[in-house]
């Protein structure tokens, strides 16, 4: 119930921010490291410090698929309607994330 309430609060915050003069801040809210905090706590409590550091480094690299998502969405908005632009950007994220995981496993597996 608490997770659903937090999700609802985030959605309301995003909706409210999108109507303000500083609407672009709505792009920052989803990047609050909620899940990263949870993941880092769980890994940090259950594994070694080295494992936690590895998780952190992988998290740093994981910014690349998100950047690709944003770049593709930015370009596609001039070419396609919003829904299709979002779908193409998500597909680009999935491809980039798959490449990232494959490379990580090859180098660190």
N, C-alpha and C positions, 0 to 999 in steps of 0.2 A: 504494500500500500504506500509506503514511504517513497519507494522508487517511482511509482506512478505519479505521486504528488510532486516530486522533484522534477520529473519530466514535464509535467503540466506547467510548473513555474517557469522552467526554461522556455517553453513555447510561448507563454504569455510575455515573458521578458523580451524575446525575439520580436514578437508582434508589436509590442510597445515601442521598442527601439527603432523598428523599421518605419514608424510614423513620425519620428523626431527629426530635427534638423541634422542630427548626427547619425542618420540611418545606417551608415557604413559600419558603425560599431557592432551592429548585429552580426557581422562576419567574424567578430572576435569571440563572442560569447560561446559558440560551440567548441572553441579551442581551449576552454578552461580544462585543465588536466584532470578532470574527475576520474576517468577510468585509468589514467596513468597513475594517479595516486593510489588507487585500489591495487592495481597490478604491482606497483613498486613495493607497496606494503606487504602484499602476499608473498612475492618473490623474496623480499628482504627478510621476512620472518621464517620462510621455509627453506631457503637455500643459502649459499655462501655469499659473501660480499662480492666476490668475483662474478658469480652468476648474476647478481643484481646489476653490476657494472656492465655486463654483457647485454642485459635487457635494456639498460639505458642507452648504450651505444646503438643498438638496433632501433630503438625509438627515435634516435637522432636521424638515422638513415630513412626512417619511415616518413619523414617530412617530404621526401621526394615524390612519392605517389600523390600526396595531397597537393603539392605544388603543381604537378602535372594535371590533376583534376581541375584546379583553378585556371590554369593556362588554357586548357582545352575548352572549358566553359566560356572563358572570356572571348576566345576566337569564334566559337560556334554560335554565340548569341547574335553575331552579325550575319549568320548564314542560315540558321534554323530557328524554328519557334522554340520557346523556352523549354517545354517538356522534352523535346527531342535533344536539345542542347544538353540538358541535365543527364539524359540517358547516355549520350555519347561520352560525356565527361566521366560518368560513373564507370563506363566500360574502359575508358583510358586509365582510371584509377585501378581497376581490377587487373588490367594487363601490367601496369607498372608495379603493383604490389606483388603479383606473381613473379615477375622478373626479379624484384628485390629479394623475395624469399628464396628463389632458386639460386641466385648468386650468393646469398648469405650461407645457404646450406653447402654450396660448393666450396666456399672459402673457409667456413667454420664448422662444417659438418663432420 
